[in-house]
Amino acid sequence: MLLSSLAGSKSARSLDALIAQGVPSSALVCGGSDTLGREIDDEVTKGFVVAADGATSTLLSRGILPDVIVTDLDGDVDDQVKANKEGSVVFVHAHGDNMDAIRKHVLRFDGMTVCTCQCPPTEGVYNFGGFTDGDRAACIVASLGVRSIRLVGFDFESPSAKRGRSRVVKARKLLWAKRIMTLLVEEGVRLEQLQADGRERTG
């Protein structure tokens, strides 16, 4: 409800505009794993690029502007605001413990901004599915028509450290993220995961 009150009307317009301009059938979704920097290069990041929260900063540091950013505002929000001004569509997620961040940052986004949640949605807020920023990003683009997703910067077994956050809790969250990715595959979405050593796994 908070997110809807701040940006609900803008969110609906932004989603309509994104759908109108069209989303390709394939996308690269970049997660926030510590391995992301080693996995991406100019060849890998051609096409429609989606950044899950903190992956935005890694991409920008390499001169790559993501087409879409999916965030619950616990990454480098300054980088996300900058990318939004330069053309990235930002999907801002509301959940129970980021209300202060929503109040502080949502109105800073001048560009296209879509509001999301993982509960029954209210006006201008959408529930595309997903749990963590990474699997939510995959769910969002799948809902928009993407049928083939290449994953980079995803490590479901070894979560990266984040200040003030329990790695044990994060590992449990990643188990759910992996289950949600499996559901996408069962729904007909092709997933390829590029490993840091250059190998690919296909689902």
Buried (B, 14 or more C-beta within 10 A) or exposed (E): EBBBEBBBEBBBBBBEEBEEEEBBEBBBBBBBBBBBBBBBEEEBBEEBBBBBBBBBBBBBEEEBBBBBBBBBBBBBBEBBBBBBEEEBBBBBBBBEEBEEBBEEBBEEBEBBBBBBBBEEBBEBBBBBBBBBBBBBBBBBBBBBEBBBBBBBBBBBEEBBEEEEEEEEEBEEBBEEBBEBBEEBEEEEBBBBBBBBEEEEEEB
